[in-house]
Amino acid sequence: MSNKKTTPNDLDILRHSASHVMASAVLEMFPEAKFAIGPSIENGFYYDFELPRTLIPEDLEILEEKMRAIIKANHPFERAEISFADALKDFKKANQPYKVELIKDLEKSQETNKPLNQLTIYKSGVFVDLCSGPHLESTGEIPADAFKLTKISGAYWRGDEKNKMLQRIYGVAFGSKNDLKEYLHMIEEAEKRNHVKLGKELRLFSTHIEGPGFPFFHPKGMIVWNELIKYWKEEHTKENYQEISTPIILNRTLWEKSGHWDHYKDNMYFTKIDETDYAVKPMNCPGGILVYKSDMHSYKELPLKLAEIGLVHRHELSGTLNGLFRVRMFRQDDAHIYCMENQIKDEIIKLTKMIERIYKTFGLSYHMELSTRPENSTGTDKIWEQAENALKDALNEMKVDYKLNPGDGAFYGPKIDFHIKDAIGRTWQCGTIQLDFSMPERFDLTYIGEDGKEHRPVMLHRVIYGAVERFMGILIEHYAGAFPLWLSPVQVAILPVSEKFEKYAKDVETQFIASGIRVELYNQSESLGKRIREAEKQKIPYMLVVGEKEEADNSVAVRSRGTKDQEVMKVENFVEKIIAEIKEKK
């Protein structure tokens, strides 16, 4: 065996090396353990195992101690090349069926791919793994105080629910103790903001085993939902969008024509109607295209902007479902812009400014990424080059910073993705602008040009919220459930000091309702202190306490969310103040 020099500062290498150290610790704890795969991932690593018993959280601390001992022992990561025959023999002898399966699959792949003469293995201490590397020089290069095992979960072998369920151990690893500390603080803060937990506490939405991946919105959740949609429609009206609606079930012929049948059918749901194959739409664009095709269009109409809050369904594995973040049914704030080639740059610039304005309203910053042609794509090299250059030209014209994300475009065209940043520094890809020359060609879309002849339009696919459900989940965590006034399900809570002042409290409530303010009367039989705590728990922006003095002066004692100070105001003055705040969307 020989050591291969790598770059110790590379976090991916450090994390991959940490996954091997964790596997070594598992082998020490369970000599009969069977190993699957253990890659590095964002912020850390995981490894899948078949073990003689189910792990419990206390096992993680034991494994961490064993890992520290392995790190202290400073075992070298030794690399070797081995023939397929020897690899099969060795891993069969070690009773490692998952590695044997991987070796056999690699051997089969040689029939169609470039032949491999040998496989690579890595040894550290007594642990030997089938692995292409690279790794650090030794286990001692992993900072012993900068990693942590975080959780245990189930994972099907190769992600297939027909295969055996394995146990997956997750860990995080960083270059320093301080980096780990910052990350763990962020995770702790994220847990406080968990949108599933807050969704239940604030009575916004729920999930049920009767419909996994299909969230149920409660009355207060629908208020937030409707405010998001109302704002979206206002902004789109300003930009001359026209709203449409298309069916959620369309026949197989359409999906074959659009390319979704070939490129996306594993994520689609199907049915039969009158002995004909139909699919539940995973995307809105083919239906929108039919709307465009139903009329003749002139160059004078372009750019034509058709928008749809469309209901789509996509099949996701049950193990990946997560509140509003990963669902099987969601509404997508789609729009499709049909334009001439010489309008592309201007439309992308207008779209970018619109997206920036909308994100700013929510207090969200963002960065942009340009995603180019994927392997599984449709269209000619010429079309893709033209589309990618058009996006680059627009970005350069705007003089904005962006990252290049090679190979991550949509199957029909390149795209600009908008990654928003939330209150605790996490990023989420939401908005996207996708440039498409292929669909207009596939569907033979035309417009009549200034010369009186037919020409081919270009399509821009775009979303801003993305999946509205997911965007709402992001906002719940971004605000930690404390929505800005305009989005809050309940904007004002009125708390009479005692039953004696309930009539006055109801009179104030009536005035607020008449002014379009969302109000809730806290007149339960509990003490005032307990009712205040409940209103605080519900994260209501304003609490108004009313008693003898307030009734005599036609006033309210105003207490803002997050403070204990009170300010006495006339009812009409407070109504004016709150209406102005709602209008400004502070």
C-alpha positions in Angstrom: 0.0 0.0 0.0 1.0 3.6 -0.5 -0.1 7.0 0.9 -1.6 9.5 -1.4 -1.0 13.2 -0.6 -4.3 15.2 -0.5 -5.3 18.6 0.7 -6.1 18.5 4.4 -7.9 21.8 4.3 -10.5 20.6 1.8 -13.7 20.1 3.9 -15.1 17.5 1.5 -12.0 15.4 2.0 -12.0 15.9 5.8 -15.7 14.9 6.0 -15.3 11.9 3.8 -12.3 10.8 6.0 -14.5 11.4 9.1 -17.1 9.0 7.6 -14.4 6.3 7.5 -13.4 7.0 11.1 -17.0 6.7 12.1 -17.3 3.3 10.2 -14.1 2.2 12.1 -15.8 3.1 15.4 -19.0 1.2 14.4 -16.8 -1.9 13.4 -15.2 -1.7 16.9 -18.6 -1.6 18.6 -20.3 -4.1 16.3 -17.7 -6.5 14.7 -20.5 -8.1 12.7 -21.6 -4.8 11.1 -22.3 -4.7 7.4 -21.3 -1.6 5.5 -23.1 0.1 2.7 -22.0 3.6 1.6 -20.6 6.6 3.5 -20.1 9.9 1.5 -19.4 13.4 2.5 -22.4 15.8 2.3 -23.0 19.4 2.9 -21.6 20.3 6.4 -20.8 16.6 7.2 -21.1 13.0 6.3 -23.1 9.8 6.8 -22.7 6.1 6.6 -25.3 3.4 6.2 -25.0 0.1 8.1 -26.8 -3.2 8.7 -26.4 -3.7 12.4 -27.3 -6.5 14.9 -29.6 -4.1 16.9 -31.4 -0.8 16.5 -29.2 2.1 17.6 -30.3 4.5 20.3 -29.3 8.2 20.7 -26.9 7.2 23.6 -24.9 5.1 21.1 -23.8 8.3 19.4 -21.8 9.5 22.4 -20.1 6.1 22.7 -19.2 6.2 19.0 -17.8 9.7 19.3 -15.4 8.6 22.0 -14.3 5.7 19.9 -13.8 8.1 17.0 -11.6 10.4 19.1 -9.5 7.4 20.1 -9.0 6.5 16.4 -8.1 10.1 15.6 -5.6 10.1 18.5 -4.1 6.8 17.2 -3.3 8.7 14.0 -3.8 5.7 11.6 -2.6 6.5 8.0 -5.2 6.4 5.2 -3.5 3.9 3.0 -4.6 3.6 -0.6 -4.2 0.5 -2.8 -5.4 -0.8 -6.1 -6.9 -4.3 -6.2 -8.3 -6.5 -9.0 -12.0 -7.2 -9.3 -11.4 -10.9 -8.4 -9.4 -10.1 -5.3 -11.9 -7.4 -4.2 -14.8 -9.9 -4.5 -12.8 -12.6 -2.7 -11.8 -10.2 0.2 -15.2 -8.6 0.7 -17.0 -11.9 0.5 -14.6 -13.3 3.1 -15.3 -10.3 5.3 -19.1 -10.9 4.9 -19.8 -7.5 3.4 -22.7 -8.2 0.9 -23.3 -4.5 0.0 -19.7 -4.0 -1.0 -19.9 -7.3 -3.0 -23.0 -6.0 -4.8 -21.2 -2.7 -5.6 -18.2 -4.5 -7.0 -20.4 -6.7 -9.2 -22.2 -3.7 -10.5 -18.9 -1.9 -11.3 -17.8 -5.1 -13.1 -21.0 -5.1 -15.2 -20.7 -1.4 -16.1 -17.5 -2.2 -17.9 -19.6 -3.7 -20.7 -20.8 -0.2 -21.7 -18.3 2.2 -20.1 -14.6 2.6 -20.1 -13.1 -0.5 -18.6 -11.7 -0.4 -15.1 -8.6 -2.7 -14.6 -8.6 -2.3 -10.9 -10.6 -1.0 -7.9 -9.4 1.4 -5.3 -9.6 0.6 -1.6 -8.5 2.5 1.5 -7.3 1.2 4.8 -7.2 3.0 8.1 -6.4 0.9 11.2 -8.3 -2.3 10.8 -11.0 -0.8 8.6 -10.8 -1.4 4.9 -13.3 0.2 2.5 -14.1 0.1 -1.2 -13.5 3.8 -2.0 -12.2 6.0 -4.7 -11.0 8.6 -2.2 -9.3 11.0 -1.8 -8.6 11.1 2.0 -6.5 13.0 4.4 -3.0 11.5 5.1 -4.1 10.2 8.5 -6.9 10.0 11.0 -5.0 12.4 13.2 -5.6 15.3 10.7 -9.3 15.3 11.7 -9.8 17.9 14.5 -11.0 15.9 17.4 -13.1 18.8 18.8 -14.6 19.8 15.5 -17.0 16.9 14.7 -20.2 15.6 16.2 -22.6 12.7 15.4 -26.0 14.3 15.1 -28.7 11.7 14.4 -29.8 8.2 13.4 -32.3 7.5 10.7 -33.5 4.7 8.4 -32.4 4.5 4.8 -33.3 2.0 2.1 -30.3 0.4 0.4 -29.7 2.4 -2.8 -32.8 4.5 -2.0 -35.2 1.8 -3.2 -38.1 1.0 -0.8 -38.1 -2.6 -2.1 -34.6 -3.1 -0.6 -33.6 -3.6 3.0 -33.9 -0.8 5.5 -30.5 0.2 6.8 -29.5 2.4 9.7 -27.9 5.7 8.8 -25.7 7.7 11.1 -25.2 11.4 10.3 -22.4 13.5 11.5 -21.0 17.0 11.0 -17.3 18.0 10.7 -15.5 21.3 10.4 -12.0 22.6 10.2 -12.1 24.1 13.7 -14.0 23.9 17.0 -15.3 27.4 16.6 -16.8 26.6 13.1 -18.6 23.6 14.7 -19.9 25.7 17.6 -21.3 28.3 15.1 -23.0 25.5 13.1 -24.5 23.8 16.2 -25.9 27.2 17.3 -27.5 27.6 13.9 -29.0 24.2 14.1 -30.3 24.9 17.7 -31.9 28.1 16.4 -33.3 26.3 13.4 -35.0 23.8 15.7 -36.6 26.6 17.6 -37.9 27.9 14.2 -39.0 24.4 13.0 -42.0 25.2 10.8 -43.7 21.9 11.4 -43.7 22.5 15.2 -44.7 26.2 14.8 -47.3 25.3 12.2 -49.0 23.1 14.9 -48.6 25.6 17.7 -49.9 28.5 15.7 -52.6 26.4 14.1 -51.5 27.1 10.6 -51.3 23.6 9.0 -51.1 19.9 9.8 -50.1 16.7 8.1 -51.9 13.3 8.4 -51.1 9.7 7.6 -54.3 9.6 5.5 -52.5 11.9 3.0 -48.7 11.8 3.3 -47.1 14.6 1.5 -50.5 16.5 1.1 -50.6 19.3 3.8 -53.9 20.4 5.3 -54.2 24.2 5.8 -56.2 25.5 8.8 -58.1 28.8 8.9 -55.1 30.8 10.2 -52.8 29.2 7.7 -55.2 30.1 4.9 -55.0 33.7 6.0 -51.2 33.7 5.5 -51.7 31.8 2.3 -54.2 34.3 0.9 -52.1 37.3 1.9 -49.2 35.8 0.0 -51.3 35.2 -3.1 -53.0 38.6 -2.8 -49.5 40.3 -2.8 -48.3 38.2 -5.6 -51.3 39.1 -7.8 -50.9 42.8 -7.0 -47.3 42.8 -8.1 -48.1 40.8 -11.3 -50.9 43.2 -12.2 -48.4 46.0 -12.1 -46.1 44.1 -14.5 -48.9 43.4 -17.0 -49.3 39.7 -16.4 -52.6 37.9 -17.3 -53.8 35.1 -15.1 -54.8 31.7 -16.5 -55.9 28.3 -15.1 -55.2 24.9 -16.6 -56.4 21.4 -15.8 -54.4 19.2 -13.4 -55.0 16.0 -15.6 -53.9 15.9 -19.2 -53.4 13.0 -21.6 -50.2 11.1 -22.3 -49.8 12.5 -25.8 -49.2 16.0 -24.4 -46.6 14.9 -21.9 -44.8 12.9 -24.6 -44.8 16.0 -26.8 -43.4 18.2 -24.0 -40.7 15.7 -23.2 -41.8 15.2 -19.6 -42.8 11.6 -20.3 -39.2 10.7 -21.2 -37.5 13.0 -18.7 -39.8 13.1 -15.7 -42.2 10.2 -15.6 -40.7 8.6 -12.5 -42.0 11.6 -10.6 -45.4 11.6 -12.1 -48.8 10.1 -11.2 -50.9 8.4 -13.8 -54.5 7.4 -14.5 -56.8 6.1 -17.3 -59.8 7.8 -18.7 -61.9 6.1 -21.4 -59.0 3.6 -21.9 -56.6 6.5 -22.6 -53.5 7.2 -20.5 -53.5 10.5 -18.6 -51.0 12.0 -16.1 -51.5 14.4 -13.2 -49.4 17.4 -14.1 -46.0 17.8 -12.4 -45.5 21.2 -14.1 -47.8 23.9 -15.5 -46.0 24.7 -18.8 -47.6 22.3 -21.3 -51.1 23.4 -20.2 -50.0 27.1 -20.5 -48.7 26.4 -24.0 -52.1 25.1 -25.1 -53.6 28.4 -23.9 -51.1 30.2 -26.1 -51.8 28.0 -29.1 -55.5 28.5 -28.9 -55.2 32.0 -30.5 -53.2 33.6 -33.3 -50.7 36.1 -31.9 -49.0 39.2 -33.4 -45.6 40.6 -32.6 -47.4 43.6 -31.2 -48.7 41.4 -28.3 -45.3 40.3 -27.3 -44.0 39.9 -24.7 -47.2 38.0 -23.7 -47.1 37.2 -20.0 -49.4 34.4 -18.8 -49.3 33.6 -15.0 -50.8 30.7 -13.1 -50.9 29.6 -9.5 -51.0 26.0 -10.7 -51.7 22.9 -8.6 -49.1 20.2 -9.4 -48.3 16.8 -8.1 -44.9 15.1 -8.0 -44.1 11.7 -6.5 -41.5 11.9 -3.6 -40.3 9.0 -1.6 -42.0 8.8 1.8 -38.7 9.1 3.7 -38.0 12.5 2.1 -41.4 14.2 3.0 -41.0 17.1 5.4 -43.8 19.4 6.4 -44.2 22.1 3.8 -40.6 21.7 2.5 -41.0 18.4 0.7 -44.5 17.6 -0.4 -46.3 15.6 -3.2 -48.9 18.3 -3.9 -48.2 22.0 -4.2 -49.1 25.2 -6.0 -46.4 26.8 -8.2 -46.5 30.5 -8.9 -45.7 29.9 -12.6 -45.6 32.4 -15.4 -44.6 31.9 -19.0 -43.4 34.9 -21.0 -43.7 34.5 -24.8 -41.3 36.9 -26.5 -39.1 37.7 -29.5 -35.4 36.9 -29.3 -34.5 40.6 -29.3 -36.7 41.0 -26.1 -35.0 38.3 -24.0 -32.4 40.5 -22.3 -34.9 43.2 -21.4 -37.4 40.7 -20.0 -34.8 39.0 -17.9 -33.7 42.3 -16.5 -37.3 43.3 -15.7 -37.9 39.9 -14.1 -34.8 40.2 -11.9 -35.9 43.6 -10.7 -39.4 42.2 -9.9 -37.9 39.3 -8.0 -35.6 41.6 -6.0 -38.6 43.9 -5.1 -40.7 40.9 -3.9 -37.9 39.3 -1.8 -37.1 42.7 -0.3 -40.7 42.9 1.0 -40.1 39.8 3.0 -36.6 40.9 4.2 -34.9 38.2 2.2 -31.5 38.7 0.5 -30.3 36.4 -2.3 -27.5 35.3 -4.6 -27.9 34.2 -8.2 -26.6 31.1 -10.0 -26.4 30.3 -13.7 -27.2 26.7 -14.4 -26.2 25.2 -17.8 -27.0 22.2 -19.9 -27.6 18.9 -18.1 -26.6 15.5 -19.5 -30.3 14.5 -19.8 -31.4 17.4 -22.1 -33.4 18.0 -25.2 -32.6 20.3 -28.1 -29.6 21.0 -30.3 -26.1 22.2 -29.4 -26.8 25.4 -31.3 -30.0 26.2 -29.4 -28.3 25.5 -26.0 -25.4 27.7 -26.9 -27.7 30.5 -28.0 -29.8 30.2 -24.8 -26.8 30.1 -22.4 -25.3 33.1 -24.1 -28.5 35.1 -23.8 -28.7 34.5 -20.1 -25.0 35.4 -19.6 -25.5 38.6 -21.7 -28.4 39.7 -19.5 -26.4 39.0 -16.3 -23.4 40.9 -17.6 -25.6 43.8 -18.7 -27.0 44.0 -15.1 -23.4 43.9 -13.7 -24.5 41.4 -11.0 -22.4 38.8 -9.3 -23.4 35.2 -10.0 -22.1 31.7 -9.6 -21.8 29.2 -12.4 -23.6 25.9 -11.7 -22.6 23.6 -14.7 -25.0 20.9 -15.8 -27.9 21.8 -13.5 -30.2 23.4 -16.0 -33.7 22.2 -16.8 -33.9 19.5 -19.5 -35.3 22.0 -22.0 -33.1 25.1 -21.2 -30.5 26.9 -19.0 -31.7 28.9 -16.0 -30.9 31.6 -13.5 -31.7 30.5 -10.0 -32.3 32.8 -7.0 -31.1 31.4 -3.7 -32.6 33.4 -0.8 -31.0 33.7 2.6 -33.0 33.5 5.8 -32.6 35.1 9.2 -30.1 32.5 10.4 -28.0 32.3 7.3 -29.5 29.3 5.5 -30.0 29.4 1.8 -33.0 28.2 -0.2 -33.4 28.0 -4.0 -36.8 29.5 -4.7 -37.0 31.8 -7.8 -35.9 30.7 -11.2 -35.8 32.1 -14.8 -35.5 29.4 -17.4 -34.9 30.2 -21.1 -36.5 27.8 -23.5 -36.1 27.5 -27.2 -37.1 23.8 -27.3 -40.8 23.8 -26.2 -41.8 26.4 -28.8 -40.2 24.2 -31.4 -41.9 21.0 -30.1 -45.3 22.6 -30.0 -44.9 24.6 -33.2 -45.6 27.9 -31.5 -45.8 31.0 -33.8 -46.5 34.6 -33.9 -47.1 36.9 -37.0 -44.1 39.2 -37.3 -43.9 42.8 -38.7 -43.2 41.2 -42.1 -46.6 39.4 -42.0 -44.8 36.0 -41.8 -44.9 33.3 -39.1 -42.0 33.4 -36.6 -41.1 31.2 -33.6 -41.4 32.9 -30.1 -39.0 32.2 -27.2 -40.4 31.1 -23.8 -39.3 32.2 -20.4 -40.5 29.9 -17.6 -40.3 31.6 -14.2 -41.3 31.3 -10.6 -40.7 33.7 -7.7 -42.1 31.9 -4.6 -41.4 28.6 -6.3 -43.7 26.1 -4.5 -46.0 28.4 -2.5 -46.2 25.8 0.3 -42.4 25.6 0.6 -42.1 29.4 0.5 -44.6 29.7 3.3 -42.6 27.1 5.3 -39.4 29.1 4.7 -41.2 32.3 5.9 -42.4 30.6 9.1 -38.8 29.7 10.0 -37.4 33.0 8.7 -39.7 34.9 11.1 -39.7 32.2 13.8 -43.5 32.3 13.5 -43.6 36.1 14.3 -45.0 37.2 10.9 -44.9 40.9 10.0 -48.2 42.7 10.6 -49.6 42.4 7.1 -49.1 38.6 7.0 -50.1 37.8 10.6 -53.2 35.6 10.9 -54.3 37.6 13.9 -53.0 41.2 13.9 -54.5 42.4 17.2 -55.5 40.7 20.4 -58.0 42.6 22.7 -57.7 41.6 26.3 -60.4 43.0 28.7 -59.0 43.3 32.3 -62.1 41.6 33.6 -65.7 40.5 32.5 -66.9 44.0 33.5 -65.1 45.4 30.4 -66.1 42.8 27.8 -68.8 45.0 26.3 -66.3 47.8 25.6 -63.8 45.2 24.3 -66.4 43.9 21.8 -67.2 47.5 20.7 -63.5 48.0 20.0 -63.4 44.7 18.2 -66.3 45.7 15.9 -64.4 48.9 14.9 -61.3 46.9 14.0 -63.3 44.4 11.9 -65.0 47.3 10.1 -61.6 48.6 9.2 -60.4 45.3 7.8 -58.1 44.5 10.8 -57.8 40.9 11.8 -58.6 40.8 15.5 -59.2 38.2 18.2 -61.0 38.8 21.6 -59.2 37.1 24.5 -62.1 37.0 26.9 -61.5 33.6 28.4 -62.1 33.1 32.1 -58.3 32.8 32.9 -56.3 35.5 34.6 -55.1 38.5 32.5 -51.5 37.4 32.9 -52.3 34.0 31.5 -54.2 35.5 28.5 -51.2 37.8 27.8 -48.9 34.8 27.8 -51.1 32.9 25.4 -51.3 35.9 23.0 -47.5 36.1 23.3 -47.2 32.4 22.5 -49.4 33.0 19.4 -46.9 35.7 18.4 -49.7 38.3 17.8 -48.1 41.7 16.8 -50.3 43.9 19.1 -52.0 43.2 22.4 -54.6 45.8 23.5 -55.5 45.8 27.2 -58.8 47.5 28.1 -60.1 48.4 31.5 -61.9 51.2 33.3 -59.5 54.0 32.2 -59.5 52.9 28.5 -63.3 52.6 28.5 -63.7 56.1 29.9 -61.3 57.6 27.4 -62.3 55.5 24.3 -58.7 54.3 24.3 -56.6 51.1 24.4 -53.3 50.3 26.2 -51.1 49.0 23.3 -48.4 46.5 23.9 -46.2 45.5 20.9 -45.0 42.0 20.4 -41.6 41.4 22.1 -42.0 44.3 24.6 -43.5 44.8 28.0 -44.0 48.5 27.5 -47.5 49.9 27.1 -48.7 53.0 25.2 -52.2 54.4 25.7 -53.8 55.5 22.4 -57.2 56.6 21.2 -58.9 53.8 19.3 -59.2 55.8 16.1 -55.5 56.8 16.3 -54.4 53.2 16.7 -56.6 52.1 13.8 -54.9 54.7 11.6 -51.5 53.6 12.7 -52.1 49.9 12.1 -53.7 50.5 8.7 -50.7 52.5 7.6 -48.3 49.7 8.8 -50.3 47.1 6.9 -50.3 49.1 3.7 -46.5 49.7 3.9 -45.9 46.0 4.5 -43.2 46.8 7.1 
